[in-house]
Structure formats: structure tokens, C-alpha cells
Amino acid sequence: MEMTQTLPRPSFGEAVKTCFKKYATFGGRARRAEFWWFALLCWIPNVCASALVAWKMSVRTEIESQLTGALSDSAAMDALMAKAESCDTIFYLGIAVIGIVMLALLLPSLAVAARRLHDTGRSGWLLLLGIIPIVNFVGAIVLFVFFLQDSKPAPNKFGLSPKYVVPQPSVQQ
């Protein structure tokens, strides 16, 4: 049996750089660290969007609570309307930027997910489990378990292992 060596785990920067280098490469294999670091990067815009929506809702609630007292005062009403308009502008601009970032991250996230499945010896087409109605919840759990599994050390039909290497025998003269 051949001995294998484990390559060092990639850092956040290395993993993200690799995913962007392989932006739309669905062939090959990806390590767990590469997949999960890139998933973290893709998670950040979602958190920002959620925070932006929460901020918008809190400002809206504040404006609505002040609105009843300002019905008879036109200056106060104008100030509230200006505050609402500026809040709307910031909100829609922020959502547009986050939407563009999420759209830009869609293709590389699908590609790294397919390569991650390849690393565990499975087809990237299993990603379609996430879009089948009714099955998608169970499919997401199954995919999550697959994404958590370790790399297969041996080469498979998708290529050599990105984690394990077989040391080359030294040639002695």
C-alpha cells in the first residue's frame, strides 16, 4: 500500500483566490477547506443584506411611530418624508450592490460545490437536488453531509486528490 502525504490546509485567501481562478471550472476536485472558506465569503453578502433589511424596518417603524404626532405639523411631516426618502435611497442602493455581488458569486459557488462533490467521488449533478420541489430540503441535508466528508485519497474519474499526494520515489545514482 502506498503512503500518502497530506498537503497543508489552504488559508482563507488562498481558497478564495483558487475559487476565483477556477471561476467557472466545474471539472476537477476541491478540498473541504476551499469549499467552506468560499461558502463563508458567499455568506457575508447575505448577512449584510439581512442587516440592511433590519435597519430599514427599524427606521420605518420609527418613522411610523412619529407620523401620528406630525399629521398636523407640515414642517415635521416634511422632515419625516425626507428621512424616509433618504432611508429608501440607501436601502435600494445597498440591496442593488449586494444583489450584484451575490450574482457575481453564484457561478463560482456552484463550480466549487461541484468540484467538492467530485472530491468525495460523486457527480456534480447532485447539486440539482437543491432545486427539486419537495425533495429540496432532504436534498440540502444530503448535500451538506457530502460537503462535510473528507477527500478520497485515491485519484478518481475527476482527477488527482488535491489533499493527498503520493511521494515520488527518490532516484539514487
Steps between C-alpha positions, in 0.01 A plus 500: 500500500633842406549759769342837443590842631241761588555844354452798734151645526454813286442832676191713440683713244647202314163325485318807370777568248478140375122523463525820299779352283262210429201736469295274270705178517265216588759230433758383750493479876485745791602447861264549790688810616475659155126438488422619854721811480324600180161424659595740779582768243161442333327519839628853571271678244201313644581629848543853362165478319328376815653782705394753238142370501492505882628858501240603240219342704614671821515840329160441345352407839654812653358723224155341531500557877584869449252540216187524719644795692607677182169492312410855602856641465604536135868574585525183708322307225747629239795402722358149544443466125859612428629247755290226339626589150868499604448169679338356186786620279766344722297180533441449127857590411632257761270221385605560138871479587449187711291345222775562245762350734281193563443460127875520439559230764233263366700330224821445701299369796325246278834405344676446834200302628518271195877458545443424871255224408757367251757489782273263693454283190152627406358674198455877501152444358390419856480877550168479316353337813475852640255620236255210486180602682412302813830307481716811536503504883614139522731560204660795678568284806649225282721754319608650833612155620688442174672840532615407853664173393875470461675480165550163341879446504515301179466657158149466359337571166505873586877520552771477762430577862571864588562399863705182486815448296698185448868578546713418198775246565841663505731396223843402632805512282 
